[in-house]
Amino acid sequence: MKKFLFVLAVCVLGGCVNKAQQAQETAQGFLDAFLANDFKAAAAFCSDDFSVDFGKAIEDFEKLDSPVKEMVVEQCSKLKADISSTTRVNESDTFVVRYSIVNSKELISSELKVVDGKIVSLNK
């Protein structure tokens, strides 16, 4: 009986670690694609609802004058996203992933929310 409980505890804890790691990998993939201006790849990490809002923001970006877009793309290519922590919300499959956008020094610290392996919000 003790062996069974031990194996069960290991399996449950292993599942928690895997889901936290999945949330972190989802966030890192999204941020890396976003900073590389690969918005289609970034959108693949988003939930259906958030993908709609994200798509609208990208449409607005595409409307910018070419020199402005080129400047943004060039500046983003110099940035990197660093994940600082991943925290489970209650007992759910929701995680808050805190990250920083950096170049030679930290520029932005923020967080995003991952539910069931998909980004559902930024900066909340």
C-alpha positions in Angstrom: 0.0 0.0 0.0 2.8 2.4 0.8 4.5 1.7 -2.5 1.2 2.4 -4.3 0.8 5.7 -2.5 4.5 6.6 -3.3 4.0 5.8 -7.0 0.8 7.7 -7.1 2.4 10.8 -5.5 5.3 10.6 -8.0 2.9 10.4 -10.9 0.9 13.3 -9.7 3.9 15.5 -9.0 5.4 14.5 -12.3 2.3 15.7 -14.1 2.4 19.1 -12.3 6.0 19.6 -13.3 5.3 18.6 -16.9 2.3 21.1 -17.1 4.4 23.9 -15.6 7.2 23.1 -18.1 4.7 23.0 -20.9 3.4 26.5 -19.8 7.0 27.8 -19.7 7.8 26.4 -23.1 4.5 27.8 -24.6 5.4 31.2 -23.2 9.0 31.1 -24.4 7.9 29.9 -27.9 5.3 32.7 -28.2 7.8 35.4 -27.0 10.6 34.1 -29.2 8.3 34.0 -32.3 6.8 37.4 -31.5 10.3 39.1 -31.1 11.4 37.5 -34.3 8.3 39.1 -35.9 7.0 35.6 -36.9 3.4 36.5 -35.9 1.9 33.4 -37.5 4.1 31.2 -35.4 3.3 33.3 -32.3 -0.4 33.0 -32.9 -0.1 29.2 -32.9 0.7 29.4 -29.2 -2.5 31.4 -28.5 -6.0 30.3 -27.4 -8.8 30.8 -30.0 -10.1 33.8 -28.1 -6.8 35.5 -27.5 -5.8 34.8 -31.1 -8.6 37.1 -32.3 -7.2 40.0 -30.2 -3.7 39.2 -31.2 -4.6 39.1 -34.9 -6.2 42.6 -34.6 -3.0 44.0 -33.0 -1.0 42.5 -35.9 -3.3 43.9 -38.4 -2.7 47.4 -36.9 1.0 46.7 -37.0 0.8 45.8 -40.7 -0.8 49.2 -41.4 2.2 51.1 -40.2 4.4 52.8 -42.8 7.2 50.6 -44.1 10.1 52.6 -42.5 8.4 52.4 -39.1 7.8 48.6 -39.4 11.4 48.1 -40.5 12.6 50.0 -37.5 10.4 48.0 -35.1 11.6 44.7 -36.7 15.2 45.7 -36.5 14.9 46.8 -32.8 13.0 43.6 -31.9 15.7 41.5 -33.5 18.0 42.7 -30.7 15.7 41.7 -27.9 15.4 38.4 -26.0 12.7 37.1 -23.7 13.9 35.6 -20.4 11.4 33.6 -18.3 11.8 34.4 -14.6 9.1 32.2 -13.0 6.1 30.0 -13.7 3.4 29.8 -11.0 0.3 27.5 -11.0 -3.0 29.3 -10.2 -4.8 27.3 -7.6 -5.2 23.6 -8.6 -6.0 24.4 -12.2 -4.1 24.1 -15.5 -3.6 27.9 -15.4 -0.1 29.2 -15.0 1.2 32.8 -14.7 4.5 33.0 -16.5 6.7 36.1 -15.5 9.2 37.2 -18.1 11.6 40.1 -18.9 12.4 41.5 -22.4 16.1 42.3 -22.4 18.9 43.6 -24.6 22.0 44.6 -22.8 19.9 45.5 -19.7 16.3 44.7 -18.6 13.8 46.7 -20.6 10.4 45.3 -19.6 9.2 42.9 -16.9 5.7 41.5 -17.3 3.7 38.3 -17.3 1.3 36.3 -19.4 -1.3 33.7 -18.6 -1.3 30.1 -20.0 -4.3 27.9 -19.7 -4.3 24.3 -21.0 -1.1 25.0 -22.9 -2.3 28.1 -24.7 -1.7 31.8 -24.1 -4.9 33.5 -23.0 -3.7 37.0 -21.9 -0.7 39.2 -21.8 0.3 41.6 -19.0 -2.3 40.6 -16.5 
